[in-house]
């Protein structure tokens, strides 16, 4: 046991009525022995005069860590007795609530750590409290939804909450703040939620970004009559990429598995996405080539694949250059002679022609919401999943919607 020179301010005790008598360090923690004592107040029951009676048994109150070591406060509280009604009253202090054994500093630290990417179990283990204490603190958070305001630009998407279950999320595009999270993405659930907003509020929404979900588009048109729907550009490129990928696989399977065309189409399919000028040794062709040469040699095995590759690259060029008219003109020219995979994608694009043009004419997309979905999945992964959707929703709102001030470390002078 080693005595420590102490001060109440160092360990966060601001109550002047607490007098520390002994502080010592053990192998596992630092223990502080103190008394809470002050002059007898008037009786809270009859306003009579009270006298000092005795001390309670020491209360075990965990404090914040000191230099990385757990700290425990053993506090003896003074008891007072009323001369008139003979009732017993216990002294009060600001460091802990009545009939509670956890300090307010620890409770504040729990609230702070709930805004970080930490599981409830890790928070409890770090602060030496029970998991139920952290859950009770989480239950105290309430988020009141205001149905009198909606952002000018909204983003809609979904994410996996449980196995085979998708939850709906809406976000303010300009501020990145979450608007709502619903436990499913059924049209009835989404419609009932947004109908809580008056029509005048819903008419102020100008743009809504989303993917090509068949459920979202007609619902958004009914709920927000003045809003323009924007299809996310990533999903448009994704549909084209999948069509070309399926075409390559279908053509590849026409060759013998041991033949050079089959191995070339199978091993070098990624080179059709991003082409660099850096040479590498191709085991398939047995020579050092640059990606452009590999693509050229691979496309020579199939004229059909070369035609679809040129079509795919030309569509990407028009899309990246935001030439909407040329993009759809090329689709209309080739839809009749395209294979099943490209024909399905082209029909989908023509069905959402105006929404895709909106994506090309504006700079809005679902990229910010996709980044938020990544953070939501991280929160779910840290907690090893959530059984209670309400607690999961609270945790997401606490972590993402509460503004945290950035602190800058002070460097010491050498």
C-alpha contacts under 8 A as a table, 3 or more apart, distances in Angstrom:
res1	aa1	res2	aa2	distance
1	X	24	X	6.33
1	X	25	X	5.90
1	X	26	X	5.97
2	X	24	X	5.67
2	X	25	X	5.73
2	X	26	X	7.76
3	X	22	X	7.91
3	X	23	X	6.17
3	X	24	X	4.85
3	X	25	X	6.93
4	X	23	X	5.85
4	X	24	X	5.93
4	X	25	X	7.48
5	X	23	X	7.69
6	X	10	X	7.42
6	X	23	X	7.15
7	X	10	X	5.43
7	X	11	X	7.00
8	X	11	X	5.56
8	X	12	X	6.28
8	X	13	X	5.00
8	X	14	X	6.69
8	X	20	X	7.70
9	X	12	X	5.02
9	X	13	X	5.60
9	X	14	X	6.16
10	X	13	X	7.64
11	X	63	X	7.96
11	X	64	X	7.76
11	X	66	X	7.13
12	X	105	X	7.92
13	X	18	X	7.98
13	X	95	X	6.87
14	X	95	X	7.83
15	X	18	X	5.84
15	X	93	X	6.87
15	X	94	X	6.60
15	X	95	X	7.29
16	X	19	X	7.50
17	X	36	X	5.72
17	X	37	X	5.76
17	X	38	X	6.06
18	X	34	X	6.51
18	X	35	X	5.59
18	X	36	X	4.56
18	X	37	X	6.69
19	X	34	X	5.45
19	X	35	X	5.37
19	X	36	X	6.53
19	X	37	X	7.87
20	X	23	X	7.63
20	X	32	X	7.13
20	X	33	X	6.00
20	X	34	X	4.13
20	X	35	X	6.55
21	X	32	X	7.92
21	X	33	X	5.79
21	X	34	X	5.35
21	X	35	X	7.57
22	X	32	X	6.01
22	X	33	X	5.15
22	X	34	X	7.00
23	X	30	X	7.31
23	X	31	X	5.81
23	X	32	X	4.52
23	X	33	X	6.24
24	X	30	X	5.99
24	X	31	X	5.60
24	X	32	X	6.74
25	X	28	X	7.97
25	X	29	X	6.15
25	X	30	X	4.44
25	X	31	X	6.23
26	X	29	X	5.43
26	X	30	X	6.11
26	X	31	X	7.61
28	X	69	X	7.62
28	X	70	X	7.41
29	X	69	X	5.76
29	X	70	X	4.87
29	X	71	X	5.69
29	X	72	X	7.22
30	X	69	X	6.74
30	X	70	X	6.20
30	X	71	X	4.70
30	X	72	X	6.20
31	X	71	X	5.90
31	X	72	X	4.86
31	X	73	X	5.98
31	X	74	X	7.27
32	X	71	X	7.59
32	X	72	X	6.14
32	X	73	X	4.75
32	X	74	X	5.96
33	X	73	X	6.12
33	X	74	X	4.87
33	X	75	X	6.17
34	X	73	X	7.36
34	X	74	X	6.28
34	X	75	X	5.03
34	X	76	X	6.39
35	X	75	X	5.48
35	X	76	X	4.65
35	X	77	X	6.03
35	X	78	X	7.58
36	X	75	X	6.89
36	X	76	X	6.01
36	X	77	X	4.78
36	X	78	X	5.91
36	X	91	X	7.10
36	X	93	X	7.78
37	X	77	X	6.73
37	X	78	X	5.36
37	X	91	X	7.16
38	X	78	X	7.84
38	X	91	X	7.95
39	X	52	X	7.86
40	X	50	X	5.82
40	X	51	X	5.70
40	X	52	X	6.17
40	X	80	X	6.65
41	X	49	X	7.32
41	X	50	X	6.45
42	X	47	X	5.28
42	X	48	X	5.62
42	X	49	X	5.17
42	X	50	X	5.89
43	X	46	X	5.68
43	X	47	X	4.39
43	X	48	X	5.04
43	X	49	X	6.11
43	X	50	X	6.03
43	X	82	X	6.05
43	X	89	X	7.96
44	X	47	X	5.60
45	X	48	X	7.96
46	X	84	X	7.77
46	X	85	X	7.11
48	X	82	X	6.47
48	X	83	X	7.00
48	X	84	X	6.13
48	X	85	X	7.89
49	X	82	X	5.87
49	X	83	X	6.06
49	X	84	X	7.30
50	X	80	X	6.11
50	X	81	X	5.25
50	X	82	X	4.10
50	X	83	X	5.75
51	X	80	X	5.53
51	X	81	X	5.47
51	X	82	X	6.43
51	X	83	X	7.23
52	X	78	X	7.35
52	X	79	X	6.35
52	X	80	X	4.65
52	X	81	X	6.45
53	X	78	X	7.41
53	X	79	X	5.39
53	X	80	X	4.94
53	X	81	X	5.83
54	X	78	X	5.98
54	X	79	X	5.33
54	X	80	X	7.24
55	X	76	X	5.96
55	X	77	X	5.46
55	X	78	X	4.50
55	X	79	X	5.53
56	X	76	X	5.62
56	X	77	X	5.36
56	X	78	X	6.42
56	X	79	X	6.69
57	X	76	X	6.03
57	X	77	X	7.68
58	X	74	X	5.34
58	X	75	X	4.98
58	X	76	X	4.49
58	X	77	X	7.36
59	X	73	X	7.66
59	X	74	X	5.36
59	X	75	X	5.12
59	X	76	X	6.43
59	X	101	X	6.83
60	X	72	X	6.68
60	X	73	X	5.85
60	X	74	X	4.91
60	X	75	X	6.80
60	X	101	X	6.41
61	X	72	X	5.86
61	X	73	X	4.99
61	X	74	X	6.35
61	X	75	X	7.39
61	X	101	X	5.18
61	X	102	X	5.46
61	X	103	X	6.19
62	X	70	X	7.92
62	X	71	X	6.14
62	X	72	X	4.61
62	X	73	X	6.07
62	X	101	X	7.65
62	X	102	X	6.05
62	X	103	X	6.50
62	X	106	X	7.55
62	X	128	X	7.48
63	X	70	X	7.50
63	X	71	X	5.38
63	X	72	X	5.83
63	X	73	X	6.79
63	X	102	X	7.83
63	X	103	X	6.31
63	X	105	X	6.98
63	X	106	X	6.23
64	X	70	X	6.91
64	X	71	X	6.33
64	X	105	X	6.99
64	X	106	X	6.14
64	X	127	X	7.07
65	X	68	X	5.39
65	X	69	X	5.17
65	X	70	X	4.63
65	X	71	X	5.53
65	X	127	X	7.85
66	X	69	X	5.23
66	X	70	X	6.56
66	X	71	X	6.49
70	X	128	X	7.80
77	X	90	X	6.69
77	X	91	X	5.89
77	X	92	X	7.92
78	X	90	X	6.09
78	X	91	X	5.41
79	X	88	X	6.65
79	X	89	X	5.64
79	X	90	X	4.47
79	X	91	X	6.02
80	X	88	X	5.61
80	X	89	X	5.09
80	X	90	X	6.21
80	X	91	X	7.43
81	X	86	X	5.84
81	X	87	X	5.59
81	X	88	X	4.58
81	X	89	X	6.31
82	X	85	X	5.74
82	X	86	X	4.68
82	X	87	X	5.46
82	X	88	X	6.69
83	X	86	X	5.46
92	X	98	X	7.23
93	X	96	X	6.24
93	X	97	X	7.49
94	X	97	X	7.10
94	X	104	X	7.90
95	X	103	X	5.52
95	X	104	X	5.57
95	X	105	X	7.24
96	X	100	X	6.56
96	X	101	X	7.02
96	X	102	X	6.41
96	X	103	X	4.56
96	X	104	X	5.45
97	X	100	X	5.40
97	X	101	X	7.84
97	X	102	X	7.90
97	X	103	X	7.39
97	X	104	X	7.30
100	X	103	X	7.91
102	X	106	X	6.74
102	X	107	X	7.23
103	X	106	X	5.41
103	X	107	X	6.54
104	X	107	X	4.92
104	X	108	X	6.13
105	X	108	X	5.13
105	X	109	X	6.20
106	X	109	X	4.95
106	X	110	X	6.21
106	X	127	X	7.06
107	X	110	X	5.06
107	X	111	X	6.45
107	X	137	X	7.62
108	X	111	X	5.12
108	X	112	X	6.28
109	X	112	X	4.94
109	X	113	X	6.12
110	X	113	X	5.19
110	X	114	X	6.19
110	X	123	X	6.94
110	X	127	X	7.82
110	X	134	X	6.63
110	X	137	X	7.42
111	X	114	X	5.23
111	X	115	X	7.08
111	X	137	X	7.07
111	X	138	X	7.72
112	X	115	X	5.66
112	X	116	X	7.33
113	X	116	X	5.15
113	X	117	X	7.93
113	X	118	X	7.07
113	X	123	X	6.76
114	X	117	X	7.52
114	X	118	X	7.03
114	X	120	X	7.79
114	X	123	X	7.85
114	X	138	X	7.70
114	X	395	X	7.21
114	X	398	X	6.96
114	X	399	X	6.93
115	X	395	X	7.74
115	X	398	X	5.44
115	X	399	X	4.27
115	X	400	X	7.68
115	X	402	X	7.37
116	X	399	X	6.06
117	X	378	X	7.77
117	X	379	X	6.33
117	X	382	X	7.37
117	X	399	X	7.30
118	X	122	X	6.28
118	X	123	X	6.60
118	X	379	X	7.73
118	X	382	X	6.50
118	X	383	X	7.84
119	X	122	X	5.24
119	X	123	X	6.39
119	X	379	X	7.78
119	X	382	X	5.38
119	X	383	X	4.95
120	X	123	X	5.16
120	X	124	X	6.25
120	X	131	X	6.50
120	X	134	X	6.47
120	X	135	X	7.36
120	X	383	X	7.02
121	X	124	X	5.11
121	X	125	X	6.10
121	X	131	X	5.85
122	X	125	X	5.04
122	X	126	X	6.00
123	X	126	X	5.17
123	X	127	X	6.28
123	X	134	X	7.43
124	X	127	X	5.42
124	X	128	X	5.78
124	X	129	X	4.98
124	X	130	X	5.54
124	X	131	X	5.29
124	X	133	X	7.77
124	X	134	X	6.44
125	X	128	X	5.13
125	X	129	X	6.59
125	X	130	X	7.63
126	X	129	X	7.98
129	X	133	X	6.66
129	X	134	X	7.79
130	X	133	X	5.33
130	X	134	X	6.94
131	X	134	X	5.19
131	X	135	X	6.28
132	X	135	X	4.91
132	X	136	X	6.06
133	X	136	X	5.15
133	X	137	X	6.34
134	X	137	X	5.09
134	X	138	X	6.22
135	X	138	X	4.91
135	X	139	X	6.21
136	X	139	X	5.03
136	X	140	X	6.58
137	X	140	X	5.25
137	X	141	X	7.23
138	X	141	X	5.65
138	X	391	X	7.52
138	X	394	X	7.57
138	X	395	X	7.71
139	X	142	X	7.60
139	X	391	X	7.51
141	X	394	X	7.28
142	X	394	X	7.71
143	X	394	X	7.77
146	X	149	X	6.81
147	X	150	X	7.79
147	X	196	X	6.47
147	X	197	X	4.97
147	X	198	X	7.56
148	X	197	X	6.41
148	X	198	X	7.25
148	X	201	X	6.43
149	X	197	X	7.84
149	X	201	X	5.99
150	X	201	X	6.43
150	X	202	X	6.96
150	X	204	X	7.43
150	X	205	X	6.82
151	X	154	X	6.37
151	X	172	X	5.95
151	X	173	X	7.92
151	X	204	X	7.81
151	X	205	X	6.30
152	X	204	X	6.39
152	X	205	X	4.60
152	X	206	X	5.43
152	X	207	X	6.67
153	X	172	X	6.38
153	X	173	X	5.58
153	X	174	X	6.96
153	X	205	X	6.26
153	X	206	X	6.08
153	X	207	X	4.80
153	X	208	X	5.85
153	X	209	X	7.85
154	X	170	X	6.82
154	X	171	X	5.78
154	X	172	X	5.06
154	X	173	X	5.39
154	X	205	X	7.59
154	X	207	X	6.35
154	X	208	X	4.79
154	X	209	X	6.35
155	X	170	X	5.60
155	X	171	X	5.24
155	X	172	X	6.54
155	X	173	X	6.08
155	X	208	X	5.56
155	X	209	X	4.71
155	X	210	X	6.06
155	X	365	X	7.85
155	X	366	X	6.15
155	X	369	X	6.56
156	X	168	X	7.54
156	X	169	X	6.05
156	X	170	X	4.75
156	X	171	X	6.78
156	X	208	X	7.20
156	X	209	X	6.22
156	X	210	X	5.11
156	X	211	X	7.91
156	X	366	X	7.69
156	X	369	X	7.65
157	X	168	X	6.15
157	X	169	X	5.60
157	X	170	X	6.65
157	X	210	X	6.20
157	X	211	X	7.18
157	X	369	X	7.32
157	X	370	X	7.97
158	X	166	X	6.16
158	X	167	X	5.42
158	X	168	X	4.53
158	X	169	X	5.71
158	X	185	X	7.22
159	X	166	X	5.44
159	X	167	X	5.47
159	X	168	X	6.76
159	X	169	X	7.65
159	X	373	X	6.69
159	X	377	X	7.99
160	X	163	X	7.16
160	X	164	X	7.38
160	X	165	X	5.91
160	X	166	X	4.49
160	X	167	X	6.13
161	X	165	X	5.92
161	X	166	X	5.68
161	X	167	X	5.93
161	X	183	X	7.93
162	X	165	X	5.04
162	X	166	X	7.11
162	X	385	X	7.79
165	X	184	X	7.18
166	X	183	X	7.45
166	X	184	X	5.64
166	X	185	X	6.49
167	X	181	X	7.10
167	X	182	X	5.75
167	X	183	X	4.79
167	X	184	X	4.28
167	X	185	X	5.63
168	X	181	X	5.66
168	X	182	X	5.02
168	X	183	X	6.56
168	X	184	X	5.70
168	X	185	X	4.93
169	X	178	X	7.60
169	X	179	X	7.66
169	X	180	X	5.89
169	X	181	X	4.54
169	X	182	X	6.45
170	X	178	X	6.16
170	X	179	X	5.38
170	X	180	X	5.50
170	X	181	X	6.64
171	X	176	X	6.21
171	X	177	X	5.79
171	X	178	X	4.35
171	X	179	X	5.07
171	X	180	X	7.21
171	X	369	X	6.66
172	X	175	X	5.68
172	X	176	X	5.18
172	X	177	X	5.32
172	X	178	X	6.16
172	X	179	X	6.44
173	X	176	X	5.42
173	X	177	X	7.74
173	X	368	X	7.01
173	X	369	X	7.68
176	X	368	X	7.08
176	X	369	X	7.67
177	X	400	X	7.31
177	X	401	X	5.70
178	X	181	X	7.70
178	X	397	X	7.32
178	X	400	X	7.66
178	X	401	X	6.62
181	X	393	X	6.83
182	X	185	X	7.05
182	X	189	X	7.61
182	X	190	X	7.61
183	X	389	X	6.92
184	X	189	X	7.16
185	X	189	X	6.79
185	X	190	X	6.61
186	X	189	X	5.41
186	X	190	X	6.44
187	X	190	X	5.23
187	X	191	X	5.88
187	X	215	X	6.71
187	X	216	X	7.66
187	X	219	X	7.06
188	X	191	X	5.16
188	X	192	X	6.00
189	X	192	X	5.31
189	X	193	X	6.29
190	X	193	X	5.27
190	X	194	X	6.37
191	X	194	X	5.42
191	X	195	X	5.97
191	X	219	X	7.28
191	X	223	X	7.38
192	X	195	X	5.24
192	X	196	X	6.86
193	X	196	X	5.70
193	X	197	X	7.96
194	X	197	X	5.60
194	X	223	X	7.32
195	X	198	X	6.96
195	X	223	X	7.43
197	X	201	X	6.30
197	X	202	X	6.59
198	X	201	X	5.38
198	X	202	X	6.49
199	X	202	X	5.03
199	X	203	X	6.06
200	X	203	X	5.20
200	X	204	X	6.82
201	X	204	X	5.55
201	X	205	X	7.58
202	X	205	X	5.74
202	X	223	X	7.04
202	X	224	X	5.47
202	X	225	X	7.88
203	X	206	X	7.72
203	X	224	X	5.82
203	X	225	X	6.30
203	X	226	X	5.55
203	X	227	X	7.41
204	X	226	X	7.22
204	X	227	X	7.92
205	X	208	X	7.73
205	X	224	X	6.68
205	X	226	X	6.72
205	X	227	X	5.50
206	X	226	X	6.05
206	X	227	X	4.12
206	X	228	X	5.98
207	X	227	X	4.91
207	X	228	X	4.76
207	X	229	X	5.93
207	X	230	X	7.01
208	X	220	X	7.94
208	X	227	X	6.57
208	X	228	X	6.32
208	X	229	X	5.04
208	X	230	X	6.00
209	X	229	X	6.05
209	X	230	X	4.65
209	X	231	X	5.89
209	X	232	X	6.28
209	X	364	X	6.99
209	X	365	X	5.81
209	X	366	X	5.94
210	X	213	X	7.68
210	X	216	X	7.71
210	X	229	X	7.56
210	X	230	X	6.41
210	X	231	X	5.40
210	X	232	X	5.77
210	X	365	X	7.69
210	X	366	X	6.36
211	X	231	X	5.42
211	X	232	X	5.47
211	X	235	X	6.39
211	X	366	X	7.90
212	X	216	X	7.99
212	X	217	X	7.76
212	X	231	X	6.41
212	X	232	X	7.95
212	X	235	X	7.47
213	X	216	X	5.65
213	X	217	X	6.92
214	X	217	X	6.08
214	X	218	X	7.46
215	X	218	X	6.50
215	X	219	X	6.62
216	X	219	X	5.28
216	X	220	X	5.94
217	X	220	X	5.24
217	X	221	X	6.31
217	X	229	X	7.33
218	X	221	X	5.16
218	X	222	X	6.46
219	X	222	X	5.32
219	X	223	X	6.21
220	X	223	X	5.18
220	X	224	X	5.67
220	X	225	X	7.85
220	X	229	X	7.80
221	X	224	X	5.50
221	X	225	X	5.56
221	X	227	X	7.32
221	X	229	X	7.93
222	X	225	X	5.93
224	X	227	X	5.51
228	X	355	X	7.74
228	X	358	X	7.60
229	X	355	X	5.66
229	X	358	X	7.27
230	X	355	X	5.06
230	X	356	X	6.54
230	X	358	X	5.50
230	X	359	X	5.17
230	X	364	X	7.52
230	X	365	X	7.32
231	X	235	X	7.65
231	X	236	X	7.67
231	X	355	X	5.66
231	X	356	X	5.59
231	X	358	X	7.57
231	X	359	X	5.86
231	X	365	X	7.39
232	X	235	X	5.70
232	X	236	X	6.88
232	X	359	X	6.73
232	X	364	X	7.99
232	X	365	X	5.00
232	X	366	X	5.58
232	X	367	X	7.99
233	X	236	X	5.16
233	X	237	X	6.47
233	X	356	X	7.85
233	X	359	X	6.50
233	X	365	X	6.63
234	X	237	X	5.28
234	X	238	X	6.05
235	X	238	X	4.78
235	X	239	X	6.19
236	X	239	X	5.31
236	X	240	X	6.62
237	X	240	X	5.20
237	X	241	X	6.14
237	X	316	X	7.53
238	X	241	X	5.05
238	X	242	X	6.14
239	X	242	X	5.25
239	X	243	X	6.29
239	X	345	X	6.51
240	X	243	X	5.18
240	X	244	X	6.37
240	X	312	X	7.18
240	X	342	X	7.56
240	X	345	X	6.99
241	X	244	X	5.26
241	X	245	X	6.08
242	X	245	X	4.93
242	X	246	X	6.14
243	X	246	X	5.33
243	X	247	X	6.23
243	X	341	X	5.16
243	X	342	X	5.46
243	X	345	X	7.14
244	X	247	X	4.98
244	X	248	X	6.16
244	X	308	X	7.20
244	X	309	X	7.42
244	X	312	X	7.13
244	X	341	X	7.80
244	X	342	X	7.48
245	X	248	X	5.16
245	X	249	X	6.34
246	X	249	X	5.12
246	X	250	X	6.17
246	X	341	X	7.02
247	X	250	X	5.15
247	X	251	X	6.27
247	X	305	X	7.52
247	X	341	X	6.95
248	X	251	X	5.24
248	X	252	X	5.93
248	X	265	X	7.34
248	X	305	X	6.71
249	X	252	X	4.94
249	X	253	X	6.16
250	X	253	X	5.40
250	X	254	X	6.95
251	X	254	X	5.43
251	X	255	X	7.59
251	X	302	X	7.89
251	X	305	X	7.23
252	X	255	X	5.83
252	X	261	X	7.50
252	X	262	X	5.48
252	X	265	X	6.13
252	X	266	X	7.28
253	X	256	X	7.40
253	X	257	X	7.73
253	X	262	X	7.30
255	X	259	X	6.88
255	X	261	X	6.87
255	X	262	X	5.65
256	X	259	X	5.30
256	X	262	X	6.45
257	X	262	X	5.67
257	X	263	X	7.08
258	X	262	X	6.93
258	X	263	X	7.06
259	X	262	X	5.51
259	X	263	X	6.47
260	X	263	X	5.18
260	X	264	X	5.98
260	X	284	X	7.38
261	X	264	X	5.09
261	X	265	X	6.06
261	X	298	X	7.04
261	X	301	X	6.00
262	X	265	X	5.30
262	X	266	X	6.07
263	X	266	X	5.04
263	X	267	X	5.86
263	X	284	X	6.77
264	X	267	X	5.38
264	X	268	X	5.81
264	X	269	X	7.93
264	X	284	X	6.26
264	X	285	X	7.88
264	X	298	X	6.04
265	X	268	X	5.82
265	X	269	X	5.85
265	X	298	X	6.47
266	X	269	X	6.01
267	X	270	X	7.95
267	X	284	X	7.67
268	X	271	X	5.64
268	X	272	X	7.80
268	X	294	X	7.64
268	X	295	X	7.83
269	X	272	X	5.97
270	X	273	X	5.77
270	X	274	X	7.59
271	X	274	X	5.91
271	X	275	X	6.13
271	X	291	X	6.34
271	X	294	X	7.93
271	X	295	X	6.90
272	X	275	X	6.90
272	X	295	X	6.75
275	X	291	X	5.72
275	X	292	X	6.51
276	X	290	X	7.52
276	X	291	X	6.29
276	X	292	X	7.69
277	X	290	X	6.01
277	X	291	X	6.84
277	X	292	X	7.70
278	X	290	X	5.90
278	X	291	X	7.45
279	X	288	X	6.50
279	X	289	X	5.26
279	X	290	X	4.12
279	X	291	X	6.96
280	X	288	X	5.37
280	X	289	X	5.67
280	X	290	X	6.27
281	X	286	X	7.17
281	X	287	X	5.63
281	X	288	X	4.09
281	X	289	X	6.23
282	X	285	X	5.56
282	X	286	X	5.59
282	X	287	X	5.64
282	X	288	X	5.94
282	X	289	X	6.74
283	X	286	X	4.78
283	X	287	X	7.06
289	X	293	X	6.12
289	X	294	X	6.50
290	X	293	X	5.48
290	X	294	X	6.50
291	X	294	X	5.00
291	X	295	X	6.21
292	X	295	X	5.25
292	X	296	X	6.23
293	X	296	X	5.03
293	X	297	X	6.13
294	X	297	X	5.19
294	X	298	X	6.06
295	X	298	X	5.08
295	X	299	X	6.05
296	X	299	X	5.28
296	X	300	X	6.32
297	X	300	X	5.27
297	X	301	X	7.28
298	X	301	X	5.80
298	X	302	X	7.85
299	X	302	X	5.65
299	X	303	X	6.90
299	X	305	X	6.40
299	X	306	X	5.15
300	X	303	X	6.60
300	X	306	X	7.35
302	X	305	X	5.32
302	X	306	X	6.35
303	X	306	X	5.02
303	X	307	X	6.28
304	X	307	X	5.22
304	X	308	X	6.44
305	X	308	X	5.14
305	X	309	X	5.99
306	X	309	X	4.96
306	X	310	X	6.20
307	X	310	X	5.24
307	X	311	X	6.21
308	X	311	X	4.94
308	X	312	X	5.94
309	X	312	X	5.01
309	X	313	X	6.14
310	X	313	X	5.16
310	X	314	X	6.04
311	X	314	X	5.14
311	X	315	X	6.16
312	X	315	X	5.25
312	X	316	X	6.29
313	X	316	X	5.07
313	X	317	X	6.15
314	X	317	X	4.99
314	X	318	X	6.34
315	X	318	X	5.30
315	X	319	X	6.12
315	X	327	X	6.06
315	X	330	X	7.47
316	X	319	X	5.05
316	X	320	X	5.98
317	X	320	X	5.26
317	X	321	X	6.09
318	X	321	X	5.15
318	X	322	X	6.04
318	X	323	X	5.09
318	X	324	X	7.14
318	X	326	X	6.50
318	X	327	X	5.44
319	X	322	X	4.93
319	X	323	X	6.01
319	X	324	X	6.84
319	X	327	X	6.37
319	X	360	X	7.53
320	X	323	X	7.75
322	X	360	X	5.23
322	X	361	X	7.27
323	X	326	X	5.54
323	X	327	X	6.07
323	X	360	X	7.63
324	X	327	X	5.00
324	X	328	X	6.31
324	X	357	X	5.90
324	X	360	X	6.70
325	X	328	X	5.46
325	X	329	X	5.99
326	X	329	X	4.98
326	X	330	X	6.10
327	X	330	X	5.45
327	X	331	X	6.50
328	X	331	X	4.88
328	X	332	X	6.15
328	X	350	X	7.61
328	X	353	X	7.95
329	X	332	X	5.21
329	X	333	X	6.27
330	X	333	X	5.16
330	X	334	X	6.37
331	X	334	X	5.36
331	X	335	X	5.81
331	X	346	X	6.30
332	X	335	X	5.46
332	X	336	X	7.81
333	X	336	X	7.28
334	X	337	X	5.53
334	X	338	X	5.84
335	X	338	X	5.28
335	X	342	X	7.60
335	X	343	X	5.57
335	X	346	X	6.48
335	X	347	X	7.94
336	X	343	X	7.59
338	X	341	X	7.92
338	X	342	X	5.91
338	X	343	X	5.63
339	X	342	X	5.69
339	X	343	X	5.90
340	X	343	X	5.08
340	X	344	X	6.14
341	X	344	X	5.46
341	X	345	X	6.60
342	X	345	X	5.11
342	X	346	X	6.02
343	X	346	X	5.05
343	X	347	X	6.15
344	X	347	X	5.27
344	X	348	X	6.36
345	X	348	X	5.09
345	X	349	X	6.23
346	X	349	X	5.03
346	X	350	X	6.17
347	X	350	X	5.13
347	X	351	X	6.10
348	X	351	X	5.06
348	X	352	X	6.41
349	X	352	X	5.17
349	X	353	X	5.68
349	X	356	X	7.44
350	X	353	X	4.73
352	X	355	X	5.39
352	X	356	X	6.21
353	X	356	X	5.27
353	X	357	X	6.25
354	X	357	X	5.05
354	X	358	X	6.24
355	X	358	X	4.99
355	X	359	X	6.47
356	X	359	X	5.01
356	X	360	X	6.49
357	X	360	X	5.03
357	X	361	X	6.15
358	X	361	X	5.08
358	X	362	X	6.09
359	X	362	X	5.49
359	X	363	X	7.04
359	X	364	X	6.93
359	X	365	X	7.32
360	X	363	X	7.50
365	X	368	X	7.57
366	X	369	X	5.33
366	X	370	X	6.12
367	X	370	X	5.08
367	X	371	X	6.37
368	X	371	X	5.15
368	X	372	X	6.37
369	X	372	X	4.83
369	X	373	X	6.11
370	X	373	X	4.96
370	X	374	X	6.41
371	X	374	X	5.11
371	X	375	X	6.65
372	X	375	X	5.09
372	X	376	X	6.25
373	X	376	X	4.93
373	X	377	X	6.14
374	X	377	X	5.17
374	X	378	X	6.27
375	X	378	X	4.96
375	X	379	X	6.34
376	X	379	X	5.14
376	X	380	X	6.34
376	X	396	X	6.48
377	X	380	X	5.01
377	X	381	X	6.03
378	X	381	X	5.00
378	X	382	X	6.10
379	X	382	X	5.19
379	X	383	X	6.45
379	X	395	X	7.92
379	X	396	X	7.17
380	X	383	X	5.33
380	X	384	X	6.19
380	X	385	X	5.03
380	X	386	X	6.74
380	X	392	X	7.70
381	X	384	X	4.91
381	X	385	X	6.02
382	X	385	X	7.60
383	X	386	X	6.67
386	X	389	X	6.68
386	X	391	X	7.61
386	X	392	X	6.04
388	X	391	X	5.54
388	X	392	X	6.38
389	X	392	X	4.93
389	X	393	X	6.01
390	X	393	X	5.07
390	X	394	X	6.18
391	X	394	X	5.06
391	X	395	X	6.13
392	X	395	X	5.14
392	X	396	X	6.27
393	X	396	X	5.18
393	X	397	X	6.22
394	X	397	X	5.17
394	X	398	X	6.00
395	X	398	X	5.11
395	X	399	X	6.09
396	X	399	X	5.23
396	X	400	X	5.95
396	X	401	X	7.84
397	X	400	X	5.30
397	X	401	X	5.10
397	X	402	X	7.10
398	X	401	X	5.80
398	X	402	X	5.51
399	X	402	X	6.32
400	X	403	X	7.79
